[in-house]
């Protein structure tokens, strides 16, 4: 017996596979987004950078040494100045000393010796 309505044509198999792969990529992009890659190039006005992956103890140790150097320079400068300029330099020296104390305390918290 002949059918009045013929069967619909069967789509080629490779189109179904391509459609499935595309659908899977779309779903993955929504459900499993890849983290955005940070831009590795520093801005043009940034002269110095810190290498990624350095542990906190090394960063704090370098901060402590940098503050100690700035403290010595501010202290030497303060004794070459007079009056209000000397007070400003000594104020800066005290702020540097405070930063040095905070950095050393953070180092003690990370690695008590």
C-alpha positions as CSV (number, residue, x, y, z in Angstrom):
1,X,0.0,0.0,0.0
2,X,1.4,3.4,-0.9
3,X,1.6,6.2,1.7
4,X,-0.1,9.4,1.0
5,X,2.6,11.4,3.0
6,X,6.2,10.4,2.2
7,X,8.8,10.1,4.9
8,X,10.8,13.2,5.5
9,X,14.3,13.1,4.1
10,X,17.0,11.9,6.5
11,X,19.6,14.6,7.2
12,X,23.2,13.5,6.5
13,X,25.0,12.2,9.5
14,X,27.8,14.7,9.4
15,X,25.4,17.7,9.8
16,X,24.1,16.1,13.0
17,X,27.6,15.6,14.4
18,X,28.6,19.2,13.5
19,X,25.4,20.6,15.1
20,X,26.0,18.5,18.3
21,X,29.6,19.7,18.5
22,X,28.5,23.3,18.1
23,X,25.7,22.9,20.7
24,X,28.3,21.3,23.1
25,X,30.7,24.3,22.7
26,X,27.9,26.7,23.3
27,X,26.8,25.0,26.5
28,X,30.4,24.7,27.7
29,X,31.0,28.4,27.1
30,X,28.0,29.2,29.4
31,X,28.5,26.5,32.0
32,X,32.3,26.3,32.1
33,X,33.6,29.7,31.1
34,X,37.4,29.9,30.9
35,X,38.9,32.6,33.1
36,X,40.0,35.6,31.2
37,X,43.7,35.8,30.6
38,X,45.2,38.8,32.3
39,X,46.9,41.2,30.0
40,X,50.6,40.6,30.6
41,X,51.8,43.8,29.1
42,X,52.1,46.5,31.8
43,X,50.7,50.0,31.1
44,X,53.2,52.4,29.5
45,X,53.5,54.6,32.5
46,X,54.5,51.7,34.8
47,X,58.2,51.4,35.1
48,X,58.5,48.7,37.7
49,X,56.6,45.5,38.1
50,X,56.6,42.6,40.5
51,X,56.9,39.1,39.1
52,X,53.8,36.9,39.5
53,X,54.0,33.9,41.8
54,X,56.4,35.4,44.4
55,X,55.4,34.3,47.9
56,X,54.3,36.8,50.5
57,X,57.3,36.3,52.7
58,X,59.7,37.3,49.9
59,X,57.6,40.3,49.1
60,X,57.4,41.5,52.7
61,X,61.2,40.9,53.2
62,X,61.9,43.1,50.2
63,X,59.4,45.7,51.4
64,X,61.2,45.7,54.8
65,X,64.6,46.3,53.2
66,X,63.3,49.0,50.9
67,X,61.7,50.8,53.8
68,X,64.9,50.5,55.8
69,X,66.8,52.1,53.0
70,X,64.3,54.9,52.7
71,X,64.4,55.4,56.4
72,X,68.2,55.8,56.4
73,X,68.0,58.3,53.5
74,X,65.3,60.4,55.1
75,X,67.2,60.4,58.4
76,X,70.4,61.6,56.7
77,X,68.5,64.3,54.8
78,X,66.7,65.5,57.9
79,X,69.9,66.5,59.6
80,X,71.0,68.5,56.6
81,X,67.9,70.6,56.7
82,X,66.7,73.5,59.0
83,X,63.5,74.5,60.7
84,X,60.2,73.4,59.0
85,X,61.9,71.4,56.2
86,X,63.6,69.4,58.9
87,X,60.3,68.7,60.6
88,X,58.8,67.5,57.3
89,X,61.7,65.2,56.6
90,X,61.5,63.8,60.2
91,X,57.8,63.3,59.7
92,X,58.4,61.3,56.6
93,X,61.1,59.3,58.4
94,X,58.6,58.4,61.1
95,X,56.0,57.3,58.5
96,X,58.6,55.2,56.8
97,X,59.5,53.7,60.2
98,X,55.9,52.9,60.9
99,X,55.6,51.1,57.5
100,X,58.8,49.2,58.4
101,X,57.3,48.1,61.7
102,X,54.1,46.9,60.0
103,X,56.1,45.0,57.4
104,X,58.2,43.3,60.1
105,X,55.0,42.4,62.1
106,X,53.5,40.9,58.9
107,X,56.7,38.9,58.4
108,X,56.4,37.6,62.0
109,X,52.8,36.6,61.5
110,X,53.7,34.6,58.3
111,X,56.8,33.0,59.7
112,X,57.3,33.3,63.4
113,X,60.9,32.5,64.4
